[in-house]
Amino acid sequence: MSGVADFKPGLEGVVAVETEIAEPDRDGGSLRYRGVDIEELVGSVPYEKVWGLLVDESLEPGMPEPEPYEPLTLTGDAPADAQAELARLSVVWELGKLHLISEKKARDDLARLSAQLMAIVARSARVADGHEDPVADDRVAKGKTAAEKFLLRWRGEADPAHITAIDTYWICTAEHGLNASTFTARIAASTGADAGASMSAAVGTLSGPLHGGAPAHVIPMIDEVAEMGDPDRWVRDLLDRGERIMGFGHRVYRAEDPRARLLSRTAEELGSPRVETARALEEAALAELKRRHPERELLTNVEYWAAIVLDVADIPAKLTPAMFACARVAGWSAHILEQKRDARVIRPAARYVGPSARSLSSLS
């Protein structure tokens, strides 16, 4: 086929868009949001200001407060609730189609949706905990940051260590280029769909276990190692069975994943009781993976230490995809706006490899 590039499974290495939003440094082990290294952001500004950096290229005004809104039904399954409510908000708020509204209007729609998604996830998590009554608005308003208000809306209280854990996780995972959910958001936006539909589509990708949900599998793994007491043997046995060690290897980084480095430090600073076992398992895994695969680097990725940090905040495994969604609203919003400016429908080619021409009678 003339003008069609070679097929690459998973679009590996295929450049689909040009972006000014984030720069994962493959070889240098760093991640920059609009040129600013995340090392400078964590602990210096809260997540809602990082949202502003990614979306507006300015820390101010940042992500707004969620406005009063009553979800139709909350099931306690936070990712599903978030996806359904985002789609519903397109109608309730009468959101305009992206190709018909101004960039400012699109930005404001995304800001409202981002803030509301966090509130929906917090309220859904509260339902999952067996609480039907929402926390009073005046109590939530006492929170100083988005992370603190999230915890207050969910649990009615906010432990300082839990606030730090969630804020750090959200900043580290706010954006990371053209991953599955972001690409999905851009595809939806490229059709001129409204911001709610585009963001809802992105959340839908998190129902699969291969994007955003990996941290849920790390804690059971670490606990198994702690019980066995022999991380080297545990790693060898797992790999001999043909299974995968969750939290190692990344399709982008050849050097250390900078997010793993930051989250590892945070887990230690917050006094996670699992740090010692996690470090022992990490050391054993890296050594064995290098022995078995000397031809490629399989280093610790963000999911491994994200699991430990989220565990510090007592985040249940089932909630991890929704926590990822809360973080990624910044990146999704920035990419949806960037795609609106591009104003071209995303339509990659497909190479047909099926049967040659045949008659209907040949099927009988």
C-alpha positions as CSV (number, residue, x, y, z in Angstrom):
1,M,0.0,0.0,0.0
2,S,1.5,3.3,-1.1
3,G,2.2,5.8,1.6
4,V,1.5,3.4,4.5
5,A,4.3,2.8,7.1
6,D,5.4,-0.7,8.1
7,F,3.1,-2.4,10.7
8,K,4.3,-2.1,14.3
9,P,2.4,-4.2,16.9
10,G,1.0,-1.9,19.6
11,L,2.2,1.0,17.4
12,E,5.6,0.6,19.1
13,G,7.8,3.6,18.2
14,V,5.3,5.1,15.7
15,V,4.9,8.8,16.1
16,A,1.2,9.7,16.1
17,V,1.2,13.2,17.5
18,E,3.6,16.1,18.3
19,T,3.1,17.4,21.8
20,E,4.4,20.2,24.0
21,I,3.0,18.8,27.2
22,A,5.4,16.2,28.7
23,E,8.9,14.9,27.9
24,P,9.8,11.5,29.3
25,D,13.6,11.3,28.9
26,R,14.2,7.8,27.7
27,D,17.9,7.7,28.4
28,G,18.3,10.3,31.2
29,G,15.8,8.9,33.6
30,S,13.8,12.1,34.0
31,L,10.3,13.4,33.3
32,R,9.4,17.0,32.6
33,Y,6.0,18.7,32.5
34,R,6.2,21.5,30.0
35,G,10.0,21.6,30.7
36,V,9.8,21.4,34.5
37,D,11.3,18.3,36.1
38,I,8.8,16.5,38.4
39,E,11.6,16.4,41.0
40,E,11.0,20.1,41.4
41,L,7.3,19.8,41.7
42,V,6.8,17.1,44.3
43,G,6.7,18.7,47.7
44,S,6.8,22.2,46.3
45,V,3.3,22.6,44.9
46,P,0.2,20.6,45.3
47,Y,-1.4,18.5,42.5
48,E,-4.0,21.1,41.6
49,K,-1.2,23.5,40.6
50,V,0.5,20.8,38.5
51,W,-2.9,20.5,36.7
52,G,-2.5,24.2,35.9
53,L,1.0,23.8,34.7
54,L,0.0,21.0,32.3
55,V,-3.2,22.5,31.1
56,D,-2.5,26.2,31.2
57,E,1.3,26.3,31.3
58,S,0.9,28.2,34.5
59,L,0.5,27.2,38.2
60,E,-2.3,29.7,38.5
61,P,-5.2,29.4,38.8
62,G,-4.9,25.6,38.7
63,M,-7.7,23.1,38.9
64,P,-10.8,24.6,40.5
65,E,-13.0,23.3,43.3
66,P,-15.7,20.8,42.2
67,E,-19.1,22.5,41.9
68,P,-22.3,21.2,43.7
69,Y,-23.5,18.1,41.8
70,E,-25.5,15.1,42.8
71,P,-24.5,11.9,41.0
72,L,-27.4,9.8,39.6
73,T,-26.3,6.6,41.2
74,L,-23.0,5.6,42.9
75,T,-22.3,1.8,43.0
76,G,-19.1,1.8,45.0
77,D,-17.1,0.8,41.9
78,A,-15.2,4.0,41.5
79,P,-13.9,3.6,37.9
80,A,-17.3,2.6,36.6
81,D,-19.0,5.4,38.5
82,A,-16.5,7.9,37.2
83,Q,-16.9,6.8,33.6
84,A,-20.8,6.8,33.8
85,E,-21.0,10.2,35.6
86,L,-18.6,11.9,33.2
87,A,-20.7,10.8,30.3
88,R,-23.9,12.0,32.1
89,L,-22.3,15.4,32.8
90,S,-22.0,15.9,29.1
91,V,-25.8,16.1,29.0
92,V,-26.5,17.6,32.4
93,W,-24.0,20.5,31.9
94,E,-24.9,20.7,28.2
95,L,-21.2,20.6,27.2
96,G,-20.5,21.8,23.7
97,K,-18.8,19.8,21.0
98,L,-15.1,20.5,20.9
99,H,-15.0,21.5,17.3
100,L,-17.8,24.1,17.8
101,I,-16.6,25.8,21.0
102,S,-13.8,28.1,21.8
103,E,-10.6,26.9,23.4
104,K,-11.4,28.8,26.6
105,K,-14.8,27.1,26.8
106,A,-13.2,23.7,26.2
107,R,-10.6,24.5,28.9
108,D,-13.2,25.5,31.4
109,D,-15.3,22.4,30.6
110,L,-12.2,20.2,31.3
111,A,-11.5,22.0,34.5
112,R,-15.0,21.4,35.8
113,L,-14.9,17.7,34.8
114,S,-11.5,17.2,36.3
115,A,-12.5,18.5,39.7
116,Q,-15.8,16.7,39.6
117,L,-14.2,13.4,38.7
118,M,-12.2,13.6,42.0
119,A,-15.3,14.3,44.0
120,I,-17.1,11.4,42.3
121,V,-14.3,8.9,43.0
122,A,-14.1,10.0,46.7
123,R,-17.9,9.7,47.1
124,S,-17.9,6.3,45.4
125,A,-15.1,5.1,47.6
126,R,-17.2,6.2,50.6
127,V,-20.2,4.1,49.3
128,A,-17.8,1.2,48.9
129,D,-16.9,1.6,52.6
130,G,-20.6,1.2,53.5
131,H,-21.4,4.9,54.1
132,E,-24.5,6.2,52.2
133,D,-24.3,9.7,53.7
134,P,-21.9,12.2,52.1
135,V,-19.5,14.2,54.3
136,A,-20.8,17.8,54.9
137,D,-19.5,20.4,52.6
138,D,-18.3,22.7,55.4
139,R,-16.1,19.8,56.7
140,V,-14.6,19.2,53.2
141,A,-13.9,22.9,52.8
142,K,-11.5,22.8,55.7
143,G,-9.0,20.9,53.5
144,K,-6.1,23.0,52.1
145,T,-5.3,20.9,49.0
146,A,-7.1,18.7,46.5
147,A,-5.6,15.6,48.1
148,E,-6.8,16.6,51.6
149,K,-10.3,17.5,50.4
150,F,-10.4,14.1,48.5
151,L,-9.7,12.3,51.8
152,L,-12.2,14.4,53.8
153,R,-14.9,13.8,51.2
154,W,-14.1,10.1,51.3
155,R,-13.4,9.3,55.0
156,G,-14.3,12.5,56.8
157,E,-10.7,12.8,58.0
158,A,-7.3,13.3,56.5
159,D,-4.1,11.9,57.9
160,P,-1.1,14.1,57.0
161,A,0.9,11.1,55.8
162,H,-2.0,10.0,53.6
163,I,-2.3,13.5,52.1
164,T,1.4,13.5,51.2
165,A,1.2,9.9,49.7
166,I,-1.8,10.8,47.5
167,D,-0.5,14.2,46.4
168,T,2.9,12.7,45.5
169,Y,1.3,9.8,43.6
170,W,-1.0,12.1,41.7
171,I,1.8,14.5,40.7
172,C,4.1,11.6,39.6
173,T,1.3,10.1,37.4
174,A,-0.4,13.3,36.2
175,E,0.9,12.9,32.6
176,H,3.1,10.5,30.6
177,G,2.7,11.1,26.9
178,L,0.7,9.0,24.5
179,N,-0.3,6.0,26.7
180,A,-3.5,4.0,26.1
181,S,-5.9,6.3,28.0
182,T,-4.4,9.5,26.7
183,F,-4.5,8.2,23.1
184,T,-8.1,7.2,23.6
185,A,-9.0,10.7,24.9
186,R,-7.3,12.3,21.9
187,I,-9.1,10.0,19.4
188,A,-12.4,10.9,20.9
189,A,-11.5,14.6,20.9
190,S,-10.4,14.4,17.3
191,T,-13.9,13.6,16.3
192,G,-15.2,16.8,17.9
193,A,-16.8,14.9,20.8
194,D,-17.4,17.0,23.9
195,A,-15.0,17.1,26.8
196,G,-17.1,14.8,29.0
197,A,-17.3,12.1,26.3
198,S,-13.5,12.3,25.6
199,M,-12.6,12.0,29.3
200,S,-15.2,9.2,29.8
201,A,-13.6,7.3,27.0
202,A,-10.2,7.6,28.6
203,V,-11.5,6.3,31.9
204,G,-12.9,3.3,30.1
205,T,-9.4,2.1,29.2
206,L,-8.7,1.6,32.9
207,S,-11.1,-1.3,33.1
208,G,-8.4,-3.4,31.7
209,P,-5.5,-4.6,34.0
210,L,-2.6,-3.5,31.7
211,H,-3.0,0.3,32.2
212,G,-3.3,2.1,35.5
213,G,-4.2,-0.9,37.7
214,A,-0.8,-2.7,38.0
215,P,-0.1,-1.3,41.5
216,A,-2.9,-3.5,42.8
217,H,-0.9,-6.6,42.1
218,V,2.3,-5.4,43.8
219,I,1.3,-5.6,47.5
220,P,0.3,-9.2,47.4
221,M,3.6,-10.0,45.7
222,I,5.6,-8.2,48.4
223,D,3.6,-9.9,51.2
224,E,4.4,-13.3,49.6
225,V,8.1,-12.5,49.7
226,A,7.8,-11.4,53.3
227,E,6.2,-14.7,54.2
228,M,8.7,-16.8,52.4
229,G,11.7,-14.8,53.6
230,D,13.8,-15.5,50.5
231,P,13.3,-12.9,47.8
232,D,15.9,-14.5,45.5
233,R,14.2,-17.9,45.5
234,W,10.7,-16.3,45.1
235,V,11.9,-14.4,42.0
236,R,13.5,-17.5,40.5
237,D,10.4,-19.6,41.1
238,L,8.1,-17.0,39.6
239,L,10.1,-16.6,36.5
240,D,10.6,-20.3,36.1
241,R,6.9,-20.7,36.0
242,G,6.8,-18.2,33.1
243,E,5.0,-15.5,35.2
244,R,5.8,-11.8,35.2
245,I,7.2,-9.7,38.1
246,M,4.8,-6.8,38.3
247,G,6.5,-3.4,38.5
248,F,9.6,-4.0,36.3
249,G,10.3,-3.0,32.8
250,H,8.9,0.0,30.8
251,R,8.3,0.6,27.1
252,V,9.6,4.2,27.4
253,Y,12.6,4.3,29.8
254,R,15.9,2.7,29.1
255,A,17.3,4.3,32.3
256,E,15.6,4.4,35.7
257,D,11.9,5.5,35.8
258,P,12.1,8.8,37.6
259,R,8.6,8.4,39.1
260,A,9.8,5.2,40.8
261,R,12.7,7.0,42.3
262,L,10.5,9.7,43.7
263,L,7.9,7.3,45.0
264,S,10.5,5.1,46.6
265,R,11.9,8.0,48.5
266,T,8.4,9.0,49.6
267,A,7.5,5.5,50.8
268,E,10.6,5.6,53.0
269,E,10.0,9.1,54.3
270,L,6.5,8.2,55.2
271,G,7.7,5.1,57.1
272,S,6.0,2.3,55.1
273,P,6.4,-1.0,56.9
274,R,6.8,-2.7,53.6
275,V,9.9,-0.7,52.4
276,E,12.5,-3.2,53.7
277,T,10.9,-6.2,51.9
278,A,10.2,-4.1,48.8
279,R,13.8,-3.1,48.5
280,A,15.0,-6.7,49.0
281,L,12.6,-7.9,46.3
282,E,13.6,-5.1,44.0
283,E,17.3,-6.0,44.4
284,A,16.6,-9.7,43.7
285,A,14.3,-9.0,40.8
286,L,16.8,-6.6,39.1
287,A,19.7,-9.0,39.5
288,E,17.7,-12.0,38.1
289,L,16.1,-10.1,35.3
290,K,19.6,-8.8,34.2
291,R,21.0,-12.4,34.3
292,R,18.1,-13.8,32.2
293,H,17.8,-10.8,29.8
294,P,21.3,-9.2,29.5
295,E,20.3,-7.8,26.1
296,R,17.8,-5.3,27.5
297,E,17.2,-3.2,30.6
298,L,14.3,-4.2,32.8
299,L,14.3,-1.7,35.6
300,T,11.8,-0.8,38.3
301,N,8.8,1.2,36.9
302,V,6.3,3.5,38.5
303,E,3.8,0.8,39.5
304,Y,6.1,-0.9,41.9
305,W,6.7,2.0,44.3
306,A,3.3,3.6,43.6
307,A,1.8,0.5,45.2
308,I,3.8,1.1,48.4
309,V,2.9,4.8,48.5
310,L,-0.8,4.1,48.0
311,D,-0.7,1.4,50.6
312,V,0.6,4.1,53.1
313,A,-2.6,5.9,52.5
314,D,-4.7,2.7,52.9
315,I,-5.9,2.8,49.3
316,P,-7.6,-0.6,48.6
317,A,-6.5,-2.5,45.5
318,K,-9.9,-2.1,43.8
319,L,-9.6,1.7,44.0
320,T,-6.1,2.0,42.3
321,P,-7.5,2.5,38.7
322,A,-9.7,5.3,39.9
323,M,-6.8,6.9,41.8
324,F,-4.9,6.8,38.6
325,A,-7.8,8.5,36.8
326,C,-7.8,11.3,39.4
327,A,-4.1,11.9,38.7
328,R,-4.4,11.6,34.9
329,V,-7.2,14.2,34.5
330,A,-4.4,16.8,34.1
331,G,-2.7,15.0,31.3
332,W,-6.0,14.1,29.6
333,S,-7.2,17.6,29.8
334,A,-4.0,19.0,28.3
335,H,-4.0,16.5,25.5
336,I,-7.7,17.0,24.6
337,L,-7.0,20.7,24.3
338,E,-3.9,20.0,22.2
339,Q,-6.0,17.7,19.9
340,K,-8.7,20.3,19.5
341,R,-6.0,22.7,18.2
342,D,-4.8,20.1,15.8
343,A,-8.3,19.8,14.4
344,R,-7.8,16.6,12.5
345,V,-9.5,13.2,13.0
346,I,-7.1,10.5,14.0
347,R,-7.4,7.7,11.4
348,P,-4.5,5.3,11.2
349,A,-4.3,2.8,8.5
350,A,-5.0,-1.0,8.7
351,R,-3.4,-3.6,6.6
352,Y,-5.8,-6.4,5.5
353,V,-4.4,-9.9,6.0
354,G,-7.6,-11.9,5.6
355,P,-8.8,-14.3,2.9
356,S,-8.5,-13.3,-0.7
357,A,-11.7,-12.7,-2.8
358,R,-14.1,-15.6,-2.6
359,S,-17.7,-16.4,-3.3
360,L,-20.5,-16.8,-0.9
361,S,-21.0,-20.3,-2.0
362,S,-17.5,-21.2,-0.9
363,L,-18.6,-20.8,2.7
364,S,-21.1,-23.7,2.6
